[in-house]
Amino acid sequence: MQELNSSLSNSFSLLKKVKTMQTFCSKHPDCHMMQLEGHAPFCPMCVRQSKYERDTAIVMQGAWQSYRRAFHSVLQCDSIFDDDDLKPATFANYAVEKGSEAETNLNKARHIAGQYLDRNYKANTIITGVPGVGKSHLAVSMVKAVNEHIKPDAACLFVSVNELMRLIKDSFSNKNSPFTEQRMVKLLGGVSLLVLDDLGSEASFQSNHQEASEWVQQVLFGILNKRNRTIITTNLTSEELTKIYNPKLLSRMYKGVVKNDGVIKFTNATDDKRKVVF
Protein backbone atom coordinates (compact mmCIF):
# COMPACT_ATOMS: atom_id res chain seq x y z
CA MET A 1 0.00 0.00 0.00
CA GLN A 2 2.85 2.37 0.84
CA GLU A 3 4.46 1.63 -2.56
CA LEU A 4 1.15 2.33 -4.32
CA ASN A 5 0.71 5.66 -2.53
CA SER A 6 4.26 6.60 -3.41
CA SER A 7 3.67 5.75 -7.08
CA LEU A 8 0.46 7.81 -7.19
CA SER A 9 2.23 10.71 -5.52
CA ASN A 10 4.98 10.65 -8.14
CA SER A 11 2.38 10.55 -10.94
CA PHE A 12 0.54 13.59 -9.55
CA SER A 13 3.86 15.42 -9.21
CA LEU A 14 4.60 14.81 -12.89
CA LEU A 15 1.13 15.96 -13.91
CA LYS A 16 1.72 19.29 -12.14
CA LYS A 17 4.77 19.81 -14.34
CA VAL A 18 2.81 19.29 -17.56
CA LYS A 19 1.96 22.61 -19.18
CA THR A 20 -0.68 23.33 -21.81
CA MET A 21 0.81 25.15 -24.79
CA GLN A 22 -0.81 27.67 -27.10
CA THR A 23 -0.01 25.61 -30.19
CA PHE A 24 -2.35 22.93 -31.56
CA CYS A 25 -1.69 19.44 -32.84
CA SER A 26 -1.44 19.29 -36.64
CA LYS A 27 -3.28 15.96 -36.58
CA HIS A 28 -5.94 17.05 -34.08
CA PRO A 29 -6.53 20.80 -34.69
CA ASP A 30 -8.81 21.18 -31.65
CA CYS A 31 -6.28 19.72 -29.23
CA HIS A 32 -3.65 21.85 -27.48
CA MET A 33 -0.13 20.52 -27.41
CA MET A 34 1.25 19.78 -23.96
CA GLN A 35 4.77 19.62 -22.61
CA LEU A 36 6.50 18.05 -19.64
CA GLU A 37 9.44 20.07 -18.48
CA GLY A 38 12.59 18.85 -20.15
CA HIS A 39 10.69 16.81 -22.78
CA ALA A 40 9.38 17.40 -26.30
CA PRO A 41 5.80 18.68 -26.71
CA PHE A 42 3.10 16.05 -27.24
CA CYS A 43 -0.55 15.79 -28.18
CA PRO A 44 -2.60 13.90 -25.56
CA MET A 45 -4.96 12.59 -28.23
CA CYS A 46 -2.02 11.26 -30.26
CA VAL A 47 -0.70 9.56 -27.12
CA ARG A 48 -4.06 7.90 -26.46
CA GLN A 49 -4.37 6.84 -30.09
CA SER A 50 -0.86 5.41 -30.08
CA LYS A 51 -1.59 3.42 -26.92
CA TYR A 52 -4.85 2.14 -28.42
CA GLU A 53 -3.09 1.04 -31.61
CA ARG A 54 -0.32 -0.63 -29.63
CA ASP A 55 -2.81 -2.49 -27.43
CA THR A 56 -4.86 -3.48 -30.48
CA ALA A 57 -1.73 -4.78 -32.22
CA ILE A 58 -0.92 -6.93 -29.19
CA VAL A 59 -4.45 -8.33 -29.11
CA MET A 60 -4.45 -8.99 -32.86
CA GLN A 61 -1.07 -10.69 -32.67
CA GLY A 62 -2.39 -12.98 -29.94
CA ALA A 63 -5.54 -13.67 -31.92
CA TRP A 64 -3.52 -14.45 -35.05
CA GLN A 65 -1.24 -16.81 -33.14
CA SER A 66 -4.29 -18.60 -31.70
CA TYR A 67 -5.87 -18.75 -35.16
CA ARG A 68 -2.71 -20.17 -36.69
CA ARG A 69 -2.31 -22.75 -33.92
CA ALA A 70 -5.92 -23.84 -34.46
CA PHE A 71 -5.02 -24.87 -38.01
CA HIS A 72 -1.26 -25.38 -37.96
CA SER A 73 -1.25 -27.72 -34.94
CA VAL A 74 -3.94 -30.08 -36.24
CA LEU A 75 -1.26 -32.14 -38.01
CA GLN A 76 0.72 -32.57 -34.81
CA CYS A 77 -2.18 -32.98 -32.36
CA ASP A 78 -4.75 -35.02 -34.30
CA SER A 79 -2.72 -37.21 -36.67
CA ILE A 80 -2.91 -40.97 -36.10
CA PHE A 81 0.35 -42.88 -36.58
CA ASP A 82 0.85 -46.61 -36.17
CA ASP A 83 4.61 -46.12 -36.45
CA ASP A 84 6.17 -43.31 -34.40
CA ASP A 85 9.36 -43.56 -36.46
CA LEU A 86 7.47 -41.76 -39.23
CA LYS A 87 6.93 -38.59 -37.19
CA PRO A 88 10.35 -37.01 -37.94
CA ALA A 89 10.05 -37.79 -41.68
CA THR A 90 10.77 -34.92 -44.09
CA PHE A 91 11.88 -34.52 -47.69
CA ALA A 92 15.35 -33.66 -46.37
CA ASN A 93 15.88 -36.97 -44.58
CA TYR A 94 14.45 -39.20 -47.34
CA ALA A 95 17.64 -40.94 -48.51
CA VAL A 96 17.95 -41.63 -52.23
CA GLU A 97 20.65 -42.52 -54.71
CA LYS A 98 21.18 -40.23 -57.67
CA GLY A 99 19.35 -41.42 -60.76
CA SER A 100 17.26 -43.94 -58.84
CA GLU A 101 13.52 -44.54 -58.95
CA ALA A 102 13.34 -43.25 -55.38
CA GLU A 103 14.92 -39.94 -56.44
CA THR A 104 12.42 -39.59 -59.30
CA ASN A 105 9.55 -40.24 -56.92
CA LEU A 106 10.96 -37.82 -54.34
CA ASN A 107 11.05 -35.06 -56.96
CA LYS A 108 7.52 -35.87 -58.07
CA ALA A 109 6.29 -35.81 -54.46
CA ARG A 110 7.87 -32.38 -53.97
CA HIS A 111 6.18 -31.14 -57.14
CA ILE A 112 2.74 -32.41 -56.12
CA ALA A 113 3.15 -30.97 -52.61
CA GLY A 114 3.79 -27.62 -54.30
CA GLN A 115 0.54 -27.99 -56.24
CA TYR A 116 -1.38 -28.59 -53.02
CA LEU A 117 -0.28 -25.14 -51.80
CA ASP A 118 -2.85 -23.86 -54.30
CA ARG A 119 -6.24 -24.36 -52.66
CA ASN A 120 -7.80 -24.59 -56.11
CA TYR A 121 -5.80 -27.72 -56.90
CA LYS A 122 -8.43 -30.45 -56.60
CA ALA A 123 -6.94 -33.91 -57.07
CA ASN A 124 -6.00 -36.97 -55.07
CA THR A 125 -2.56 -38.56 -55.14
CA ILE A 126 -1.85 -42.30 -55.00
CA ILE A 127 1.54 -43.48 -53.71
CA THR A 128 1.74 -47.18 -54.50
CA GLY A 129 4.26 -50.00 -54.55
CA VAL A 130 5.91 -52.76 -52.61
CA PRO A 131 6.27 -52.46 -48.82
CA GLY A 132 9.24 -50.76 -47.21
CA VAL A 133 10.24 -48.36 -50.00
CA GLY A 134 9.31 -45.15 -48.17
CA LYS A 135 5.78 -44.44 -49.37
CA SER A 136 4.63 -43.30 -45.93
CA HIS A 137 7.81 -41.25 -45.48
CA LEU A 138 7.04 -39.36 -48.67
CA ALA A 139 3.40 -38.85 -47.66
CA VAL A 140 4.41 -37.44 -44.27
CA SER A 141 6.94 -35.16 -45.99
CA MET A 142 4.30 -33.89 -48.41
CA VAL A 143 1.68 -33.09 -45.78
CA LYS A 144 4.30 -31.46 -43.52
CA ALA A 145 5.49 -29.22 -46.35
CA VAL A 146 1.95 -28.14 -47.19
CA ASN A 147 1.08 -27.62 -43.52
CA GLU A 148 4.12 -25.37 -43.10
CA HIS A 149 3.80 -23.25 -46.23
CA ILE A 150 0.14 -23.03 -47.31
CA LYS A 151 -1.29 -19.51 -47.04
CA PRO A 152 -3.57 -18.73 -45.39
CA ASP A 153 -3.08 -21.54 -42.91
CA ALA A 154 -5.14 -24.68 -43.36
CA ALA A 155 -5.61 -27.87 -41.36
CA CYS A 156 -3.72 -30.94 -42.58
CA LEU A 157 -3.79 -34.47 -41.22
CA PHE A 158 -1.96 -37.82 -41.47
CA VAL A 159 -3.94 -40.94 -40.57
CA SER A 160 -3.06 -44.63 -40.59
CA VAL A 161 -6.16 -46.34 -41.98
CA ASN A 162 -5.68 -49.51 -39.96
CA GLU A 163 -5.18 -47.61 -36.69
CA LEU A 164 -8.11 -45.33 -37.49
CA MET A 165 -10.45 -48.30 -37.86
CA ARG A 166 -9.15 -49.85 -34.64
CA LEU A 167 -9.75 -46.65 -32.68
CA ILE A 168 -13.25 -46.18 -34.10
CA LYS A 169 -14.13 -49.78 -33.22
CA ASP A 170 -12.82 -49.21 -29.71
CA SER A 171 -15.17 -46.22 -29.36
CA PHE A 172 -18.16 -48.58 -29.70
CA SER A 173 -17.57 -49.81 -26.14
CA ASN A 174 -15.94 -46.64 -24.79
CA LYS A 175 -18.38 -43.76 -24.53
CA ASN A 176 -15.58 -41.36 -23.55
CA SER A 177 -13.51 -42.07 -26.63
CA PRO A 178 -12.86 -39.05 -28.90
CA PHE A 179 -12.56 -41.40 -31.88
CA THR A 180 -16.22 -41.87 -32.64
CA GLU A 181 -17.14 -42.61 -36.23
CA GLN A 182 -19.14 -39.41 -36.55
CA ARG A 183 -16.34 -37.19 -35.21
CA MET A 184 -13.60 -38.86 -37.27
CA VAL A 185 -15.57 -38.74 -40.53
CA LYS A 186 -16.27 -35.04 -39.91
CA LEU A 187 -12.65 -34.26 -38.98
CA LEU A 188 -11.04 -36.19 -41.83
CA GLY A 189 -13.61 -35.00 -44.32
CA GLY A 190 -13.03 -31.36 -43.45
CA VAL A 191 -9.26 -30.83 -43.43
CA SER A 192 -7.59 -29.15 -46.39
CA LEU A 193 -5.14 -31.99 -47.05
CA LEU A 194 -5.44 -35.54 -45.72
CA VAL A 195 -3.11 -38.52 -45.90
CA LEU A 196 -4.75 -41.95 -45.69
CA ASP A 197 -1.79 -44.21 -45.04
CA ASP A 198 -1.60 -47.91 -45.93
CA LEU A 199 -5.03 -48.15 -47.49
CA GLY A 200 -6.05 -51.77 -47.97
CA SER A 201 -4.16 -53.03 -44.93
CA GLU A 202 -7.42 -53.40 -43.02
CA ALA A 203 -8.47 -56.05 -45.55
CA SER A 204 -5.19 -57.51 -46.76
CA PHE A 205 -3.46 -58.85 -43.67
CA GLN A 206 -4.91 -62.27 -44.48
CA SER A 207 -3.28 -64.56 -47.03
CA ASN A 208 -6.08 -64.02 -49.52
CA HIS A 209 -7.35 -60.51 -50.26
CA GLN A 210 -10.94 -60.42 -49.15
CA GLU A 211 -13.34 -57.61 -49.77
CA ALA A 212 -13.15 -54.96 -47.05
CA SER A 213 -16.06 -55.10 -44.65
CA GLU A 214 -19.16 -53.12 -45.53
CA TRP A 215 -18.67 -50.98 -42.42
CA VAL A 216 -15.04 -50.11 -43.31
CA GLN A 217 -16.11 -49.12 -46.81
CA GLN A 218 -18.92 -46.96 -45.41
CA VAL A 219 -16.45 -45.10 -43.16
CA LEU A 220 -13.98 -44.57 -46.00
CA PHE A 221 -16.75 -43.49 -48.37
CA GLY A 222 -18.04 -41.02 -45.78
CA ILE A 223 -14.57 -39.46 -45.60
CA LEU A 224 -13.60 -39.49 -49.27
CA ASN A 225 -17.01 -38.38 -50.51
CA LYS A 226 -16.41 -35.03 -48.77
CA ARG A 227 -12.94 -34.59 -50.22
CA ASN A 228 -10.94 -33.87 -53.38
CA ARG A 229 -7.46 -33.33 -51.87
CA THR A 230 -6.24 -36.61 -50.41
CA ILE A 231 -2.90 -38.44 -50.52
CA ILE A 232 -3.35 -42.22 -50.36
CA THR A 233 -0.56 -44.74 -49.80
CA THR A 234 -1.10 -48.41 -50.51
CA ASN A 235 0.89 -51.60 -51.09
CA LEU A 236 -1.77 -52.80 -53.51
CA THR A 237 -2.15 -52.45 -57.26
CA SER A 238 -5.25 -50.96 -58.85
CA GLU A 239 -6.33 -54.50 -59.76
CA GLU A 240 -6.02 -55.61 -56.13
CA LEU A 241 -7.87 -52.53 -54.89
CA THR A 242 -10.71 -53.38 -57.28
CA LYS A 243 -11.12 -56.75 -55.54
CA ILE A 244 -11.30 -55.10 -52.10
CA TYR A 245 -13.43 -51.99 -52.59
CA ASN A 246 -16.67 -51.29 -54.41
CA PRO A 247 -16.64 -49.09 -57.54
CA LYS A 248 -18.26 -46.07 -55.87
CA LEU A 249 -15.53 -45.94 -53.24
CA LEU A 250 -12.80 -46.44 -55.85
CA SER A 251 -14.15 -43.53 -57.88
CA ARG A 252 -13.76 -41.31 -54.80
CA MET A 253 -10.20 -42.53 -54.28
CA TYR A 254 -9.24 -41.77 -57.87
CA LYS A 255 -10.63 -38.22 -58.07
CA GLY A 256 -8.35 -36.21 -60.39
CA VAL A 257 -5.55 -38.80 -60.22
CA VAL A 258 -5.30 -39.66 -63.93
CA LYS A 259 -5.98 -36.13 -65.15
CA ASN A 260 -3.23 -34.66 -62.95
CA ASP A 261 -0.69 -37.49 -63.23
CA GLY A 262 -1.16 -38.12 -59.53
CA VAL A 263 0.38 -41.59 -59.22
CA ILE A 264 3.75 -42.06 -57.53
CA LYS A 265 4.70 -45.69 -58.19
CA PHE A 266 7.46 -47.79 -56.67
CA THR A 267 8.58 -51.05 -58.23
CA ASN A 268 11.10 -53.70 -57.29
CA ALA A 269 13.76 -51.33 -58.60
CA THR A 270 13.61 -49.63 -55.18
CA ASP A 271 15.03 -51.66 -52.30
CA ASP A 272 13.02 -52.33 -49.15
CA LYS A 273 14.49 -49.87 -46.63
CA ARG A 274 13.35 -52.05 -43.73
CA LYS A 275 14.59 -55.45 -44.83
CA VAL A 276 16.94 -57.34 -42.57
CA VAL A 277 19.90 -59.17 -44.10
CA PHE A 278 20.98 -62.35 -42.24
C-alpha positions in Angstrom: 0.0 0.0 0.0 2.9 2.4 0.8 4.5 1.6 -2.6 1.1 2.3 -4.3 0.7 5.7 -2.5 4.3 6.6 -3.4 3.7 5.7 -7.1 0.5 7.8 -7.2 2.2 10.7 -5.5 5.0 10.6 -8.1 2.4 10.6 -10.9 0.5 13.6 -9.6 3.9 15.4 -9.2 4.6 14.8 -12.9 1.1 16.0 -13.9 1.7 19.3 -12.1 4.8 19.8 -14.3 2.8 19.3 -17.6 2.0 22.6 -19.2 -0.7 23.3 -21.8 0.8 25.2 -24.8 -0.8 27.7 -27.1 0.0 25.6 -30.2 -2.3 22.9 -31.6 -1.7 19.4 -32.8 -1.4 19.3 -36.6 -3.3 16.0 -36.6 -5.9 17.1 -34.1 -6.5 20.8 -34.7 -8.8 21.2 -31.6 -6.3 19.7 -29.2 -3.6 21.9 -27.5 -0.1 20.5 -27.4 1.3 19.8 -24.0 4.8 19.6 -22.6 6.5 18.1 -19.6 9.4 20.1 -18.5 12.6 18.9 -20.2 10.7 16.8 -22.8 9.4 17.4 -26.3 5.8 18.7 -26.7 3.1 16.1 -27.2 -0.5 15.8 -28.2 -2.6 13.9 -25.6 -5.0 12.6 -28.2 -2.0 11.3 -30.3 -0.7 9.6 -27.1 -4.1 7.9 -26.5 -4.4 6.8 -30.1 -0.9 5.4 -30.1 -1.6 3.4 -26.9 -4.8 2.1 -28.4 -3.1 1.0 -31.6 -0.3 -0.6 -29.6 -2.8 -2.5 -27.4 -4.9 -3.5 -30.5 -1.7 -4.8 -32.2 -0.9 -6.9 -29.2 -4.5 -8.3 -29.1 -4.4 -9.0 -32.9 -1.1 -10.7 -32.7 -2.4 -13.0 -29.9 -5.5 -13.7 -31.9 -3.5 -14.4 -35.0 -1.2 -16.8 -33.1 -4.3 -18.6 -31.7 -5.9 -18.8 -35.2 -2.7 -20.2 -36.7 -2.3 -22.7 -33.9 -5.9 -23.8 -34.5 -5.0 -24.9 -38.0 -1.3 -25.4 -38.0 -1.3 -27.7 -34.9 -3.9 -30.1 -36.2 -1.3 -32.1 -38.0 0.7 -32.6 -34.8 -2.2 -33.0 -32.4 -4.7 -35.0 -34.3 -2.7 -37.2 -36.7 -2.9 -41.0 -36.1 0.3 -42.9 -36.6 0.9 -46.6 -36.2 4.6 -46.1 -36.4 6.2 -43.3 -34.4 9.4 -43.6 -36.5 7.5 -41.8 -39.2 6.9 -38.6 -37.2 10.4 -37.0 -37.9 10.1 -37.8 -41.7 10.8 -34.9 -44.1 11.9 -34.5 -47.7 15.3 -33.7 -46.4 15.9 -37.0 -44.6 14.5 -39.2 -47.3 17.6 -40.9 -48.5 17.9 -41.6 -52.2 20.7 -42.5 -54.7 21.2 -40.2 -57.7 19.4 -41.4 -60.8 17.3 -43.9 -58.8 13.5 -44.5 -59.0 13.3 -43.3 -55.4 14.9 -39.9 -56.4 12.4 -39.6 -59.3 9.6 -40.2 -56.9 11.0 -37.8 -54.3 11.0 -35.1 -57.0 7.5 -35.9 -58.1 6.3 -35.8 -54.5 7.9 -32.4 -54.0 6.2 -31.1 -57.1 2.7 -32.4 -56.1 3.1 -31.0 -52.6 3.8 -27.6 -54.3 0.5 -28.0 -56.2 -1.4 -28.6 -53.0 -0.3 -25.1 -51.8 -2.8 -23.9 -54.3 -6.2 -24.4 -52.7 -7.8 -24.6 -56.1 -5.8 -27.7 -56.9 -8.4 -30.5 -56.6 -6.9 -33.9 -57.1 -6.0 -37.0 -55.1 -2.6 -38.6 -55.1 -1.8 -42.3 -55.0 1.5 -43.5 -53.7 1.7 -47.2 -54.5 4.3 -50.0 -54.5 5.9 -52.8 -52.6 6.3 -52.5 -48.8 9.2 -50.8 -47.2 10.2 -48.4 -50.0 9.3 -45.1 -48.2 5.8 -44.4 -49.4 4.6 -43.3 -45.9 7.8 -41.3 -45.5 7.0 -39.4 -48.7 3.4 -38.9 -47.7 4.4 -37.4 -44.3 6.9 -35.2 -46.0 4.3 -33.9 -48.4 1.7 -33.1 -45.8 4.3 -31.5 -43.5 5.5 -29.2 -46.4 1.9 -28.1 -47.2 1.1 -27.6 -43.5 4.1 -25.4 -43.1 3.8 -23.3 -46.2 0.1 -23.0 -47.3 -1.3 -19.5 -47.0 -3.6 -18.7 -45.4 -3.1 -21.5 -42.9 -5.1 -24.7 -43.4 -5.6 -27.9 -41.4 -3.7 -30.9 -42.6 -3.8 -34.5 -41.2 -2.0 -37.8 -41.5 -3.9 -40.9 -40.6 -3.1 -44.6 -40.6 -6.2 -46.3 -42.0 -5.7 -49.5 -40.0 -5.2 -47.6 -36.7 -8.1 -45.3 -37.5 -10.5 -48.3 -37.9 -9.1 -49.9 -34.6 -9.8 -46.6 -32.7 -13.3 -46.2 -34.1 -14.1 -49.8 -33.2 -12.8 -49.2 -29.7 -15.2 -46.2 -29.4 -18.2 -48.6 -29.7 -17.6 -49.8 -26.1 -15.9 -46.6 -24.8 -18.4 -43.8 -24.5 -15.6 -41.4 -23.5 -13.5 -42.1 -26.6 -12.9 -39.1 -28.9 -12.6 -41.4 -31.9 -16.2 -41.9 -32.6 -17.1 -42.6 -36.2 -19.1 -39.4 -36.5 -16.3 -37.2 -35.2 -13.6 -38.9 -37.3 -15.6 -38.7 -40.5 -16.3 -35.0 -39.9 -12.7 -34.3 -39.0 -11.0 -36.2 -41.8 -13.6 -35.0 -44.3 -13.0 -31.4 -43.5 -9.3 -30.8 -43.4 -7.6 -29.1 -46.4 -5.1 -32.0 -47.1 -5.4 -35.5 -45.7 -3.1 -38.5 -45.9 -4.8 -41.9 -45.7 -1.8 -44.2 -45.0 -1.6 -47.9 -45.9 -5.0 -48.2 -47.5 -6.0 -51.8 -48.0 -4.2 -53.0 -44.9 -7.4 -53.4 -43.0 -8.5 -56.1 -45.5 -5.2 -57.5 -46.8 -3.5 -58.9 -43.7 -4.9 -62.3 -44.5 -3.3 -64.6 -47.0 -6.1 -64.0 -49.5 -7.4 -60.5 -50.3 -10.9 -60.4 -49.2 -13.3 -57.6 -49.8 -13.2 -55.0 -47.1 -16.1 -55.1 -44.6 -19.2 -53.1 -45.5 -18.7 -51.0 -42.4 -15.0 -50.1 -43.3 -16.1 -49.1 -46.8 -18.9 -47.0 -45.4 -16.4 -45.1 -43.2 -14.0 -44.6 -46.0 -16.7 -43.5 -48.4 -18.0 -41.0 -45.8 -14.6 -39.5 -45.6 -13.6 -39.5 -49.3 -17.0 -38.4 -50.5 -16.4 -35.0 -48.8 -12.9 -34.6 -50.2 -10.9 -33.9 -53.4 -7.5 -33.3 -51.9 -6.2 -36.6 -50.4 -2.9 -38.4 -50.5 -3.3 -42.2 -50.4 -0.6 -44.7 -49.8 -1.1 -48.4 -50.5 0.9 -51.6 -51.1 -1.8 -52.8 -53.5 -2.2 -52.4 -57.3 -5.2 -51.0 -58.9 -6.3 -54.5 -59.8 -6.0 -55.6 -56.1 -7.9 -52.5 -54.9 -10.7 -53.4 -57.3 -11.1 -56.7 -55.5 -11.3 -55.1 -52.1 -13.4 -52.0 -52.6 -16.7 -51.3 -54.4 -16.6 -49.1 -57.5 -18.3 -46.1 -55.9 -15.5 -45.9 -53.2 -12.8 -46.4 -55.8 -14.2 -43.5 -57.9 -13.8 -41.3 -54.8 -10.2 -42.5 -54.3 -9.2 -41.8 -57.9 -10.6 -38.2 -58.1 -8.3 -36.2 -60.4 -5.6 -38.8 -60.2 -5.3 -39.7 -63.9 -6.0 -36.1 -65.1 -3.2 -34.7 -63.0 -0.7 -37.5 -63.2 -1.2 -38.1 -59.5 0.4 -41.6 -59.2 3.8 -42.1 -57.5 4.7 -45.7 -58.2 7.5 -47.8 -56.7 8.6 -51.1 -58.2 11.1 -53.7 -57.3 13.8 -51.3 -58.6 13.6 -49.6 -55.2 15.0 -51.7 -52.3 13.0 -52.3 -49.2 14.5 -49.9 -46.6 13.4 -52.0 -43.7 14.6 -55.4 -44.8 16.9 -57.3 -42.6 19.9 -59.2 -44.1 21.0 -62.3 -42.2 
